[in-house]
């Protein structure tokens, strides 16, 4: 990636964000255009463009992202349920070329999505 992504700029402190979690591997922030009452992004610090570009060396990181999403869901009171989404590529709804996990909840979510 030649230019820093929006998420890299947030992690660098160039752009403010409502951080709910931060550790050596990721951050969790509120989405600025929420699609549900609770819409949180869990973003790895590693600038991995998308899930399709992950490999075996990313196994621990990918698991960590899901466990942090679970923790944040609990902290946000989403005991009745939540959805985890990872978009990949333009047809998958990817808008920022930096892997991130969407955590959605706070209302009944319909199926199929989108």
mmCIF file of the C-alpha atoms, coordinates in Angstrom:
data_MODEL
# 
_entry.id   MODEL 
# 
loop_
_atom_site.group_PDB 
_atom_site.id 
_atom_site.type_symbol 
_atom_site.label_atom_id 
_atom_site.label_alt_id 
_atom_site.label_comp_id 
_atom_site.label_asym_id 
_atom_site.label_entity_id 
_atom_site.label_seq_id 
_atom_site.pdbx_PDB_ins_code 
_atom_site.Cartn_x 
_atom_site.Cartn_y 
_atom_site.Cartn_z 
_atom_site.occupancy 
_atom_site.B_iso_or_equiv 
_atom_site.pdbx_formal_charge 
_atom_site.auth_seq_id 
_atom_site.auth_comp_id 
_atom_site.auth_asym_id 
_atom_site.auth_atom_id 
_atom_site.pdbx_PDB_model_num 
ATOM 1   C CA . UNK A 1 1   ? 0.000   0.000   0.000  1.00 0.00 ? 1   UNK A CA 1 
ATOM 2   C CA . UNK A 1 2   ? 1.547   3.256   -1.108 1.00 0.00 ? 2   UNK A CA 1 
ATOM 3   C CA . UNK A 1 3   ? -0.646  5.625   0.910  1.00 0.00 ? 3   UNK A CA 1 
ATOM 4   C CA . UNK A 1 4   ? -1.721  4.927   4.505  1.00 0.00 ? 4   UNK A CA 1 
ATOM 5   C CA . UNK A 1 5   ? -5.289  3.662   4.723  1.00 0.00 ? 5   UNK A CA 1 
ATOM 6   C CA . UNK A 1 6   ? -7.937  5.440   6.758  1.00 0.00 ? 6   UNK A CA 1 
ATOM 7   C CA . UNK A 1 7   ? -7.454  2.825   9.484  1.00 0.00 ? 7   UNK A CA 1 
ATOM 8   C CA . UNK A 1 8   ? -3.677  3.272   9.548  1.00 0.00 ? 8   UNK A CA 1 
ATOM 9   C CA . UNK A 1 9   ? -4.219  7.012   9.961  1.00 0.00 ? 9   UNK A CA 1 
ATOM 10  C CA . UNK A 1 10  ? -6.632  6.356   12.850 1.00 0.00 ? 10  UNK A CA 1 
ATOM 11  C CA . UNK A 1 11  ? -4.095  4.051   14.528 1.00 0.00 ? 11  UNK A CA 1 
ATOM 12  C CA . UNK A 1 12  ? -1.381  6.703   14.042 1.00 0.00 ? 12  UNK A CA 1 
ATOM 13  C CA . UNK A 1 13  ? -3.574  9.252   15.845 1.00 0.00 ? 13  UNK A CA 1 
ATOM 14  C CA . UNK A 1 14  ? -4.001  11.443  12.745 1.00 0.00 ? 14  UNK A CA 1 
ATOM 15  C CA . UNK A 1 15  ? -7.770  10.928  12.723 1.00 0.00 ? 15  UNK A CA 1 
ATOM 16  C CA . UNK A 1 16  ? -9.793  10.749  15.952 1.00 0.00 ? 16  UNK A CA 1 
ATOM 17  C CA . UNK A 1 17  ? -11.896 7.666   16.668 1.00 0.00 ? 17  UNK A CA 1 
ATOM 18  C CA . UNK A 1 18  ? -14.033 6.320   19.486 1.00 0.00 ? 18  UNK A CA 1 
ATOM 19  C CA . UNK A 1 19  ? -11.778 3.447   20.631 1.00 0.00 ? 19  UNK A CA 1 
ATOM 20  C CA . UNK A 1 20  ? -13.419 0.686   22.639 1.00 0.00 ? 20  UNK A CA 1 
ATOM 21  C CA . UNK A 1 21  ? -10.422 -1.645  22.695 1.00 0.00 ? 21  UNK A CA 1 
ATOM 22  C CA . UNK A 1 22  ? -6.737  -1.327  21.917 1.00 0.00 ? 22  UNK A CA 1 
ATOM 23  C CA . UNK A 1 23  ? -3.901  -3.833  22.221 1.00 0.00 ? 23  UNK A CA 1 
ATOM 24  C CA . UNK A 1 24  ? -0.665  -4.734  20.434 1.00 0.00 ? 24  UNK A CA 1 
ATOM 25  C CA . UNK A 1 25  ? -2.560  -6.526  17.633 1.00 0.00 ? 25  UNK A CA 1 
ATOM 26  C CA . UNK A 1 26  ? -5.735  -4.518  16.970 1.00 0.00 ? 26  UNK A CA 1 
ATOM 27  C CA . UNK A 1 27  ? -8.101  -1.736  17.845 1.00 0.00 ? 27  UNK A CA 1 
ATOM 28  C CA . UNK A 1 28  ? -11.899 -1.679  18.042 1.00 0.00 ? 28  UNK A CA 1 
ATOM 29  C CA . UNK A 1 29  ? -13.742 1.511   17.128 1.00 0.00 ? 29  UNK A CA 1 
ATOM 30  C CA . UNK A 1 30  ? -17.320 2.603   16.551 1.00 0.00 ? 30  UNK A CA 1 
ATOM 31  C CA . UNK A 1 31  ? -18.236 2.825   12.861 1.00 0.00 ? 31  UNK A CA 1 
ATOM 32  C CA . UNK A 1 32  ? -18.912 6.410   11.759 1.00 0.00 ? 32  UNK A CA 1 
ATOM 33  C CA . UNK A 1 33  ? -21.776 5.236   9.500  1.00 0.00 ? 33  UNK A CA 1 
ATOM 34  C CA . UNK A 1 34  ? -23.468 2.566   11.646 1.00 0.00 ? 34  UNK A CA 1 
ATOM 35  C CA . UNK A 1 35  ? -25.729 0.009   9.980  1.00 0.00 ? 35  UNK A CA 1 
ATOM 36  C CA . UNK A 1 36  ? -27.159 -1.162  13.325 1.00 0.00 ? 36  UNK A CA 1 
ATOM 37  C CA . UNK A 1 37  ? -27.527 0.400   16.789 1.00 0.00 ? 37  UNK A CA 1 
ATOM 38  C CA . UNK A 1 38  ? -24.176 -1.202  17.628 1.00 0.00 ? 38  UNK A CA 1 
ATOM 39  C CA . UNK A 1 39  ? -21.678 -1.207  14.762 1.00 0.00 ? 39  UNK A CA 1 
ATOM 40  C CA . UNK A 1 40  ? -18.056 -1.669  15.746 1.00 0.00 ? 40  UNK A CA 1 
ATOM 41  C CA . UNK A 1 41  ? -14.977 -2.335  13.630 1.00 0.00 ? 41  UNK A CA 1 
ATOM 42  C CA . UNK A 1 42  ? -12.166 -4.557  14.886 1.00 0.00 ? 42  UNK A CA 1 
ATOM 43  C CA . UNK A 1 43  ? -9.063  -3.626  12.900 1.00 0.00 ? 43  UNK A CA 1 
ATOM 44  C CA . UNK A 1 44  ? -5.689  -5.350  12.935 1.00 0.00 ? 44  UNK A CA 1 
ATOM 45  C CA . UNK A 1 45  ? -2.602  -3.187  13.239 1.00 0.00 ? 45  UNK A CA 1 
ATOM 46  C CA . UNK A 1 46  ? -1.010  -5.278  10.503 1.00 0.00 ? 46  UNK A CA 1 
ATOM 47  C CA . UNK A 1 47  ? -1.938  -3.637  7.168  1.00 0.00 ? 47  UNK A CA 1 
ATOM 48  C CA . UNK A 1 48  ? -3.478  -6.747  5.616  1.00 0.00 ? 48  UNK A CA 1 
ATOM 49  C CA . UNK A 1 49  ? -5.571  -5.515  2.644  1.00 0.00 ? 49  UNK A CA 1 
ATOM 50  C CA . UNK A 1 50  ? -8.290  -8.182  2.809  1.00 0.00 ? 50  UNK A CA 1 
ATOM 51  C CA . UNK A 1 51  ? -9.066  -11.690 4.054  1.00 0.00 ? 51  UNK A CA 1 
ATOM 52  C CA . UNK A 1 52  ? -8.307  -13.153 0.598  1.00 0.00 ? 52  UNK A CA 1 
ATOM 53  C CA . UNK A 1 53  ? -4.686  -12.067 1.077  1.00 0.00 ? 53  UNK A CA 1 
ATOM 54  C CA . UNK A 1 54  ? -4.281  -13.674 4.504  1.00 0.00 ? 54  UNK A CA 1 
ATOM 55  C CA . UNK A 1 55  ? -2.106  -16.750 4.829  1.00 0.00 ? 55  UNK A CA 1 
ATOM 56  C CA . UNK A 1 56  ? -1.120  -19.333 7.434  1.00 0.00 ? 56  UNK A CA 1 
ATOM 57  C CA . UNK A 1 57  ? 1.118   -16.832 9.228  1.00 0.00 ? 57  UNK A CA 1 
ATOM 58  C CA . UNK A 1 58  ? -2.015  -14.740 9.949  1.00 0.00 ? 58  UNK A CA 1 
ATOM 59  C CA . UNK A 1 59  ? -3.826  -17.562 11.775 1.00 0.00 ? 59  UNK A CA 1 
ATOM 60  C CA . UNK A 1 60  ? -3.247  -16.223 15.300 1.00 0.00 ? 60  UNK A CA 1 
ATOM 61  C CA . UNK A 1 61  ? -4.125  -12.666 14.269 1.00 0.00 ? 61  UNK A CA 1 
ATOM 62  C CA . UNK A 1 62  ? -7.396  -13.721 12.624 1.00 0.00 ? 62  UNK A CA 1 
ATOM 63  C CA . UNK A 1 63  ? -8.387  -15.703 15.707 1.00 0.00 ? 63  UNK A CA 1 
ATOM 64  C CA . UNK A 1 64  ? -7.497  -12.746 17.916 1.00 0.00 ? 64  UNK A CA 1 
ATOM 65  C CA . UNK A 1 65  ? -9.758  -10.430 15.892 1.00 0.00 ? 65  UNK A CA 1 
ATOM 66  C CA . UNK A 1 66  ? -12.726 -12.776 16.396 1.00 0.00 ? 66  UNK A CA 1 
ATOM 67  C CA . UNK A 1 67  ? -12.068 -13.156 20.118 1.00 0.00 ? 67  UNK A CA 1 
ATOM 68  C CA . UNK A 1 68  ? -11.836 -9.375  20.520 1.00 0.00 ? 68  UNK A CA 1 
ATOM 69  C CA . UNK A 1 69  ? -15.134 -9.019  18.603 1.00 0.00 ? 69  UNK A CA 1 
ATOM 70  C CA . UNK A 1 70  ? -16.683 -11.488 21.074 1.00 0.00 ? 70  UNK A CA 1 
ATOM 71  C CA . UNK A 1 71  ? -15.273 -9.541  24.046 1.00 0.00 ? 71  UNK A CA 1 
ATOM 72  C CA . UNK A 1 72  ? -16.511 -6.210  22.711 1.00 0.00 ? 72  UNK A CA 1 
ATOM 73  C CA . UNK A 1 73  ? -19.951 -7.738  21.994 1.00 0.00 ? 73  UNK A CA 1 
ATOM 74  C CA . UNK A 1 74  ? -20.124 -8.840  25.629 1.00 0.00 ? 74  UNK A CA 1 
ATOM 75  C CA . UNK A 1 75  ? -18.954 -5.419  26.862 1.00 0.00 ? 75  UNK A CA 1 
ATOM 76  C CA . UNK A 1 76  ? -21.632 -3.761  24.688 1.00 0.00 ? 76  UNK A CA 1 
ATOM 77  C CA . UNK A 1 77  ? -24.405 -5.933  26.159 1.00 0.00 ? 77  UNK A CA 1 
ATOM 78  C CA . UNK A 1 78  ? -25.158 -7.904  22.994 1.00 0.00 ? 78  UNK A CA 1 
ATOM 79  C CA . UNK A 1 79  ? -26.145 -11.087 24.861 1.00 0.00 ? 79  UNK A CA 1 
ATOM 80  C CA . UNK A 1 80  ? -29.261 -11.538 22.674 1.00 0.00 ? 80  UNK A CA 1 
ATOM 81  C CA . UNK A 1 81  ? -27.065 -11.886 19.596 1.00 0.00 ? 81  UNK A CA 1 
ATOM 82  C CA . UNK A 1 82  ? -24.803 -10.172 17.127 1.00 0.00 ? 82  UNK A CA 1 
ATOM 83  C CA . UNK A 1 83  ? -23.366 -10.616 13.648 1.00 0.00 ? 83  UNK A CA 1 
ATOM 84  C CA . UNK A 1 84  ? -19.733 -10.631 12.535 1.00 0.00 ? 84  UNK A CA 1 
ATOM 85  C CA . UNK A 1 85  ? -19.026 -9.654  8.912  1.00 0.00 ? 85  UNK A CA 1 
ATOM 86  C CA . UNK A 1 86  ? -15.812 -9.448  6.896  1.00 0.00 ? 86  UNK A CA 1 
ATOM 87  C CA . UNK A 1 87  ? -16.165 -7.837  3.460  1.00 0.00 ? 87  UNK A CA 1 
ATOM 88  C CA . UNK A 1 88  ? -13.740 -8.845  0.698  1.00 0.00 ? 88  UNK A CA 1 
ATOM 89  C CA . UNK A 1 89  ? -13.331 -7.010  -2.602 1.00 0.00 ? 89  UNK A CA 1 
ATOM 90  C CA . UNK A 1 90  ? -15.629 -4.542  -4.352 1.00 0.00 ? 90  UNK A CA 1 
ATOM 91  C CA . UNK A 1 91  ? -18.476 -7.009  -4.872 1.00 0.00 ? 91  UNK A CA 1 
ATOM 92  C CA . UNK A 1 92  ? -18.223 -8.021  -1.214 1.00 0.00 ? 92  UNK A CA 1 
ATOM 93  C CA . UNK A 1 93  ? -18.770 -4.458  -0.012 1.00 0.00 ? 93  UNK A CA 1 
ATOM 94  C CA . UNK A 1 94  ? -15.138 -3.665  0.824  1.00 0.00 ? 94  UNK A CA 1 
ATOM 95  C CA . UNK A 1 95  ? -14.676 0.107   1.064  1.00 0.00 ? 95  UNK A CA 1 
ATOM 96  C CA . UNK A 1 96  ? -11.292 0.350   2.828  1.00 0.00 ? 96  UNK A CA 1 
ATOM 97  C CA . UNK A 1 97  ? -8.444  -1.910  1.631  1.00 0.00 ? 97  UNK A CA 1 
ATOM 98  C CA . UNK A 1 98  ? -7.462  -2.891  5.173  1.00 0.00 ? 98  UNK A CA 1 
ATOM 99  C CA . UNK A 1 99  ? -8.980  -6.039  6.687  1.00 0.00 ? 99  UNK A CA 1 
ATOM 100 C CA . UNK A 1 100 ? -11.515 -5.326  9.411  1.00 0.00 ? 100 UNK A CA 1 
ATOM 101 C CA . UNK A 1 101 ? -14.271 -7.191  11.219 1.00 0.00 ? 101 UNK A CA 1 
ATOM 102 C CA . UNK A 1 102 ? -17.713 -5.606  11.492 1.00 0.00 ? 102 UNK A CA 1 
ATOM 103 C CA . UNK A 1 103 ? -19.560 -6.342  14.730 1.00 0.00 ? 103 UNK A CA 1 
ATOM 104 C CA . UNK A 1 104 ? -23.271 -5.568  14.355 1.00 0.00 ? 104 UNK A CA 1 
ATOM 105 C CA . UNK A 1 105 ? -26.039 -5.848  16.925 1.00 0.00 ? 105 UNK A CA 1 
ATOM 106 C CA . UNK A 1 106 ? -28.546 -4.074  19.103 1.00 0.00 ? 106 UNK A CA 1 
ATOM 107 C CA . UNK A 1 107 ? -31.572 -5.113  17.014 1.00 0.00 ? 107 UNK A CA 1 
ATOM 108 C CA . UNK A 1 108 ? -32.842 -8.254  15.285 1.00 0.00 ? 108 UNK A CA 1 
ATOM 109 C CA . UNK A 1 109 ? -30.808 -8.761  12.092 1.00 0.00 ? 109 UNK A CA 1 
ATOM 110 C CA . UNK A 1 110 ? -32.538 -10.225 9.058  1.00 0.00 ? 110 UNK A CA 1 
ATOM 111 C CA . UNK A 1 111 ? -31.262 -12.905 6.698  1.00 0.00 ? 111 UNK A CA 1 
ATOM 112 C CA . UNK A 1 112 ? -30.131 -12.861 3.993  1.00 0.00 ? 112 UNK A CA 1 
ATOM 113 C CA . UNK A 1 113 ? -28.123 -9.671  4.460  1.00 0.00 ? 113 UNK A CA 1 
ATOM 114 C CA . UNK A 1 114 ? -27.761 -6.903  1.884  1.00 0.00 ? 114 UNK A CA 1 
# 
